[in-house]
Amino acid sequence: MAQDLIISISGVRGIVGESLNVPAAVNYACAFVTFLKGSKGKKKLSIAIGTDSRPSGGMIKSAVTAGLCSVGANVVDLGLVTTPTVGVMVRQMECDGGVIITASHNPIEYNGIKLLTSKGIAPPLKMAERIKELFLKEEFEYASSEECGSIITDYSGDKVHLKRVMSCVSRNTIAPKKLKVVLDSVNGAGARPGRKLLSMLGCHVKAINYDTNLPFAHGPEPCAENMEQLCQAVQKTGADMGFAQDPDGDRLAIVDENGRYIGEEYTLALAAKHVLSYNKENIATNLSTSRMIDDIAEEAGCEVIRTPVGEANVAGAMIKNNCLIGGEGNGGVIDMRVGPIRDSLVGMALILELRSKTEKTISELVDEIGAYEMIKQKFDADEKATKKIITQAKKTFKKAEVNTDDGCRFDFDEGWIHLRVSNTEPIMRLIAEFETADAAKPYIKKITDIHKKVVSGK
């Protein structure tokens, strides 16, 4: 059963009652603490834990908590909070690690166990691999009655997190504008702190899908097909913008004042444009993020540091290179003043400050950045098949500049294509970006033809 789980650099994810069950949750928690004990040389550890709003969250949290305590770790239960809030609290309370019970943007039948180090960052690859090994081999020792962990609660996460976000922007700049904002939290963990933040910044807030006791109101990923209700609400209320969070509150998508979904890629682009206007440090992002970031960085006189896909990889590069701002093109903004983790709250604050300082609408700001045509596709292909596809693609695109840090990215004069195995699903992802969709078509067709040949065995 355990091997059916999707085990990635940040944790495990699966369908509740099938690949993800109570024994798996207990054992994964045991493996996490066993690794930390060995690496830190401490007998008693402290782990912070929080959940998103999935119905299975309480059950999985109870199993994880039991696992953590059973091998001797104390647990701080943060309650229902966002993923970045757990990251903030791990550092605030000087915990040895953190756990978030969430499957992020996956459908409601999924849940997951996401791990954080004492720095509030997802584990580096070697650490994740060792935890996986301990989990699969069940190599851990249970604590005695006297040595097992205890459980306390601390529900101050929102307050601590929001204080850090507020320190990144000027309320006196934003509040006088009295901006109208529609917030769609998909009935997820970001609803409570999201509404609070917008109110603190002086915005007129229209909250939709904010009841965490209800199921997700629509598909949980903040992509175009799930934003119809938000787009309509922005138009109906005459709002200045709409914000959409995913269930665990680490990703943010934006709707402009016309009720137009502008795409997740613009979240980081707008936040970076604002921060780089007053802080001329380099920016880190992954290989699949739009080249809009390169244009923005070039205009600011900064460089872009590209990493493999994955929050831990980007955050690690930010720490190493002293970057203030970074993130991923999936709507994930990382501001090191808050912490090395994607955060929809700081994304909202930065974009509100940009809107207020420039006195330009979201559509005007988007037009200034410009646009490329980005295509994202999924193919059924395991790791072995993906490697074959990439090998054949290298032969096909001989003149391309190639980066193999994460799958394979092919750069051409007119655009780029990135092929990689998903960290969270048994598929191969294709991300392509060109000046126009027509320019991308011949390249994507070649990849599609290669995929057909590989999976058919011809």
C-alpha positions in Angstrom: 0.0 0.0 0.0 2.8 2.5 0.9 4.4 2.2 -2.5 1.2 3.3 -4.1 1.5 6.7 -2.4 3.0 9.6 -4.3 6.2 10.3 -2.3 7.9 13.5 -3.4 10.5 15.9 -2.0 7.9 17.6 0.2 6.0 14.6 1.5 3.3 12.1 0.6 0.0 12.4 -1.2 -2.7 9.9 -2.0 -6.4 9.0 -2.1 -7.8 8.8 1.4 -8.8 5.2 2.3 -6.8 3.8 -0.6 -3.2 4.7 -0.9 -3.3 7.1 2.1 -4.6 5.5 5.2 -4.0 5.6 9.0 -1.1 3.1 9.1 0.7 5.0 6.3 0.2 8.3 8.0 1.4 7.0 11.3 4.5 5.4 9.8 5.4 8.4 7.7 5.3 10.6 10.8 7.5 8.0 12.6 10.0 8.1 9.8 10.1 11.9 9.9 10.9 12.1 13.6 13.4 9.2 13.3 15.3 11.1 10.7 15.3 14.3 12.8 16.5 12.5 15.9 19.4 11.0 13.9 20.4 14.3 12.3 19.9 16.6 15.3 21.1 14.2 18.0 18.3 15.3 20.3 16.2 13.0 22.4 13.1 15.2 22.5 11.9 17.1 19.5 9.1 19.6 18.9 6.9 19.4 15.7 4.2 21.9 14.7 1.2 20.6 12.8 -1.6 22.2 10.9 -4.4 21.2 8.5 -6.3 22.6 5.6 -10.1 22.2 5.4 -10.4 18.8 3.8 -13.0 16.5 5.6 -10.2 13.9 6.1 -7.9 16.4 7.7 -8.8 15.6 11.3 -8.4 11.9 10.8 -5.0 12.2 9.1 -3.8 14.7 11.6 -4.7 12.4 14.5 -2.8 9.6 12.9 0.2 11.8 12.2 0.1 13.2 15.7 0.0 9.7 17.1 3.0 8.7 15.0 5.0 11.8 16.0 4.3 11.2 19.7 4.9 7.5 19.5 8.6 8.0 18.6 9.1 10.7 21.2 8.3 14.1 19.7 6.2 16.8 21.3 3.5 18.2 19.1 2.1 21.7 18.8 -1.3 21.6 17.1 -1.9 24.9 15.2 -5.4 24.0 14.1 -6.8 24.9 10.7 -4.2 27.1 9.1 -2.5 27.8 5.8 0.7 26.0 4.8 2.8 29.3 5.0 1.4 29.8 8.5 2.9 26.5 9.6 6.2 27.6 8.1 6.1 30.9 10.0 5.2 29.2 13.3 7.9 26.5 13.0 10.5 29.4 13.0 8.6 31.5 15.6 8.4 28.7 18.1 11.9 27.3 17.2 10.4 23.9 16.4 12.5 21.1 14.9 10.1 20.6 12.0 6.6 21.1 10.8 3.8 19.0 9.2 0.9 20.3 7.1 -2.0 17.9 6.4 -2.9 19.0 2.9 -3.1 17.8 -0.7 -2.8 21.4 -2.0 -4.6 21.8 -5.3 -5.6 18.1 -5.7 -9.3 17.1 -5.6 -11.0 16.6 -2.3 -10.7 12.8 -2.3 -6.9 13.3 -1.9 -5.0 14.3 1.2 -1.3 14.5 2.0 1.4 15.0 4.6 3.8 17.9 3.8 7.0 18.2 5.8 9.0 21.3 6.8 12.4 21.5 8.3 13.3 23.7 11.2 13.9 26.6 8.7 10.2 26.4 7.6 11.3 25.0 4.2 10.5 21.7 2.5 13.2 19.1 3.0 16.1 19.0 0.6 16.3 16.0 -1.8 18.8 13.9 0.3 16.7 14.4 3.4 13.5 13.5 1.6 15.0 10.4 0.2 16.2 9.2 3.6 12.8 9.8 5.2 11.3 7.8 2.3 13.7 5.0 3.0 12.9 4.9 6.7 9.2 4.9 5.9 9.3 2.1 3.4 11.5 -0.1 5.6 9.7 0.9 8.8 13.0 1.6 10.5 12.0 3.4 13.7 11.8 2.8 17.5 8.7 3.5 19.6 9.2 5.5 22.8 8.3 4.2 26.2 5.4 5.6 28.3 7.8 8.1 30.0 9.4 9.2 26.8 6.5 9.5 24.4 5.6 13.0 23.2 3.0 15.3 24.5 0.4 17.5 22.7 -0.4 21.2 23.2 -2.4 23.6 21.1 -1.4 27.1 19.9 -3.9 29.0 17.8 -1.9 32.2 17.4 -0.7 31.3 13.9 -2.9 33.8 12.0 -1.8 36.7 14.2 1.9 36.0 13.9 1.7 35.4 10.2 -0.3 38.5 9.4 2.0 40.6 11.5 4.9 39.5 9.3 3.0 40.1 6.1 1.9 43.6 7.2 5.6 44.5 7.9 6.3 44.0 4.2 4.0 46.8 3.0 2.8 50.2 3.9 -0.8 50.3 5.1 -0.8 54.1 4.8 -0.1 53.6 1.0 -2.9 51.0 0.5 -5.7 51.9 2.9 -6.5 55.4 1.5 -7.2 53.9 -1.9 -10.2 51.9 -0.4 -9.8 49.2 -3.0 -12.6 46.8 -3.6 -11.5 43.1 -3.6 -13.3 39.9 -4.2 -11.6 37.0 -2.4 -12.4 33.3 -3.4 -10.8 31.0 -0.8 -12.5 27.8 -2.2 -13.7 27.1 1.4 -10.1 26.5 2.3 -7.6 27.4 5.0 -6.8 30.8 3.5 -10.3 32.2 4.0 -10.0 33.4 7.6 -6.5 35.1 7.3 -7.2 36.2 3.8 -10.3 38.2 4.7 -8.5 39.5 7.9 -5.5 40.8 5.9 -7.6 42.6 3.3 -9.6 44.3 6.0 -6.4 45.3 7.9 -5.2 46.9 4.6 -8.3 49.0 4.4 -9.9 47.1 1.5 -13.6 46.6 0.9 -13.8 42.8 0.9 -16.4 40.7 -0.8 -15.6 37.1 0.3 -17.0 34.1 -1.5 -16.4 30.4 -0.7 -15.1 31.2 2.7 -16.9 28.5 4.9 -14.3 25.9 5.9 -17.1 23.6 7.0 -18.3 23.2 3.5 -16.7 21.1 0.6 -14.6 22.9 -2.0 -16.9 25.1 -4.0 -15.3 24.3 -7.3 -12.1 22.7 -8.6 -9.4 23.5 -6.0 -6.7 24.5 -8.4 -6.8 28.3 -9.0 -6.7 27.9 -12.8 -8.9 29.5 -15.5 -11.6 26.8 -15.6 -12.3 27.2 -11.9 -12.5 31.0 -11.8 -15.9 31.6 -13.5 -17.6 32.5 -10.2 -14.8 34.9 -9.2 -14.8 36.6 -12.6 -18.5 37.1 -12.4 -18.3 38.5 -8.9 -15.7 41.0 -9.8 -17.8 42.2 -12.7 -21.0 42.3 -10.7 -19.5 44.2 -7.8 -17.3 46.6 -9.8 -14.3 45.4 -7.8 -10.7 46.6 -8.5 -9.5 43.0 -8.6 -10.2 39.4 -7.5 -7.9 37.1 -5.6 -8.2 33.3 -5.6 -6.4 31.0 -3.1 -5.9 27.3 -3.3 -7.1 25.1 -0.3 -3.9 25.4 1.8 -3.3 29.1 0.9 0.1 28.9 -0.6 -0.9 29.8 -4.2 -2.6 32.9 -5.5 -4.4 33.7 -8.8 -5.6 37.1 -9.9 -8.7 38.4 -11.8 -8.4 42.0 -13.2 -11.0 44.8 -12.8 -12.7 43.6 -16.0 -13.4 40.2 -14.5 -10.7 38.6 -16.7 -8.6 35.8 -15.3 -5.0 36.9 -16.0 -3.2 33.6 -15.2 -1.1 32.4 -12.3 2.1 33.4 -14.0 1.3 37.1 -13.4 1.1 36.6 -9.7 4.9 36.3 -9.3 5.5 38.7 -12.1 3.5 41.5 -10.5 4.9 40.8 -7.0 8.5 40.7 -8.4 8.0 43.9 -10.5 7.0 45.7 -7.3 9.7 44.4 -5.0 12.5 44.9 -7.6 11.4 48.5 -8.0 12.9 49.2 -4.6 15.2 46.2 -3.9 17.7 45.5 -6.7 18.6 41.9 -5.7 18.4 38.8 -7.9 15.3 36.7 -8.1 15.0 32.9 -8.0 12.4 30.8 -9.8 12.0 27.4 -11.4 12.7 26.3 -15.0 8.9 26.2 -15.8 8.2 29.8 -14.9 7.5 32.4 -17.6 10.2 34.4 -19.2 8.2 37.5 -18.1 10.4 37.2 -15.0 13.5 37.6 -17.1 12.1 40.7 -18.7 11.3 42.2 -15.3 14.7 41.4 -13.8 16.5 42.7 -16.9 14.6 46.0 -16.6 15.6 46.2 -12.9 19.2 45.3 -13.6 18.9 42.0 -11.8 19.5 38.4 -12.7 17.2 35.4 -12.6 18.4 32.2 -10.9 16.6 29.1 -12.4 16.2 26.0 -10.3 14.5 22.6 -10.7 10.7 22.7 -10.1 9.8 22.5 -6.5 9.3 25.0 -3.7 12.3 23.6 -1.8 14.6 24.1 -4.7 13.6 27.7 -5.2 13.7 28.6 -1.5 17.1 26.9 -1.2 18.4 29.1 -4.1 16.9 32.2 -2.5 18.7 31.5 0.8 22.0 30.7 -1.0 21.9 33.8 -3.1 20.3 36.2 -0.6 17.2 36.8 -2.8 14.4 38.8 -1.2 11.7 37.8 -3.7 11.2 34.6 -5.7 8.7 31.8 -6.3 7.0 29.8 -8.9 4.8 30.5 -11.9 1.9 28.5 -10.3 0.9 31.5 -8.3 3.5 30.9 -5.6 5.2 34.0 -4.2 8.0 33.7 -1.7 9.1 36.8 0.2 12.0 36.1 2.6 10.8 38.8 5.0 7.9 36.4 5.8 9.6 33.1 5.2 11.0 30.7 2.6 7.7 29.3 1.6 5.0 30.2 -1.0 2.4 32.5 0.5 -0.8 33.8 -1.0 -1.1 36.4 1.8 2.1 38.2 1.0 1.3 37.9 -2.7 -1.9 39.8 -2.1 -0.2 42.5 0.0 2.5 43.1 -2.5 0.1 43.4 -5.4 -2.2 45.7 -3.5 0.8 48.0 -2.7 1.9 47.9 -6.4 -1.7 48.8 -7.4 -1.8 51.6 -4.8 1.6 53.1 -5.5 1.3 53.2 -9.3 -2.4 54.1 -9.3 -2.7 51.8 -12.3 -5.3 49.1 -12.8 -4.4 45.5 -12.8 -5.0 45.3 -16.5 -2.7 48.3 -17.1 0.0 46.7 -15.0 -0.4 43.4 -16.9 -0.2 45.2 -20.2 3.1 46.9 -19.1 4.7 43.5 -18.4 3.6 42.1 -21.8 2.6 38.6 -22.5 3.8 35.3 -23.9 1.7 32.3 -24.9 2.2 29.5 -22.3 0.9 26.0 -23.0 0.7 23.4 -20.3 -0.1 19.8 -21.1 -0.1 16.4 -19.3 0.8 13.1 -20.8 0.4 9.6 -19.3 4.0 8.6 -18.9 5.9 7.1 -16.0 9.5 8.0 -15.2 10.9 5.4 -17.6 8.7 6.5 -20.5 9.5 10.2 -19.8 13.3 9.5 -20.0 12.7 7.8 -23.4 10.7 10.8 -24.6 13.4 13.2 -23.5 16.1 11.2 -25.2 14.2 11.2 -28.4 13.5 15.0 -28.0 17.2 15.7 -27.7 17.8 14.0 -31.0 14.9 16.0 -32.6 15.9 19.4 -31.2 19.6 19.2 -31.8 20.1 23.0 -32.1 18.3 23.9 -28.9 20.1 25.0 -25.7 19.5 22.2 -23.2 19.2 22.3 -19.4 18.8 18.9 -17.7 18.7 20.0 -14.0 15.0 18.9 -13.9 13.8 16.7 -16.7 14.9 18.7 -19.8 14.3 22.2 -20.9 14.9 23.1 -24.5 15.5 26.8 -25.3 15.0 28.2 -28.8 15.3 31.7 -30.1 11.5 31.9 -30.3 10.6 30.2 -27.0 11.2 27.2 -24.8 9.8 23.7 -23.8 10.2 22.0 -20.5 9.6 18.2 -20.1 9.6 16.6 -16.7 8.0 14.0 -14.5 5.4 15.5 -12.1 6.4 15.5 -8.4 2.8 14.9 -7.4 1.1 12.8 -10.1 2.2 9.8 -12.3 2.4 11.9 -15.4 4.8 13.8 -17.6 4.3 17.5 -17.8 5.0 19.7 -20.9 5.3 23.4 -20.4 6.0 25.5 -23.4 6.2 29.3 -23.9 6.5 31.2 -27.2 5.5 34.5 -28.6 2.3 33.1 -30.0 0.4 29.8 -29.9 1.0 29.3 -33.6 4.8 29.5 -33.0 4.5 26.8 -30.4 2.4 24.4 -32.4 5.2 22.7 -34.5 7.3 22.1 -31.4 4.5 20.6 -29.4 3.4 18.4 -32.3 6.9 16.9 -32.4 6.7 16.1 -28.7 3.2 14.7 -29.1 4.4 12.4 -32.0 7.4 11.2 -29.9 5.1 10.5 -26.9 2.7 8.4 -29.1 5.6 6.3 -30.5 7.1 5.7 -27.0 3.8 4.6 -25.3 2.8 2.5 -28.3 6.2 0.8 -28.3 6.7 1.4 -32.0 
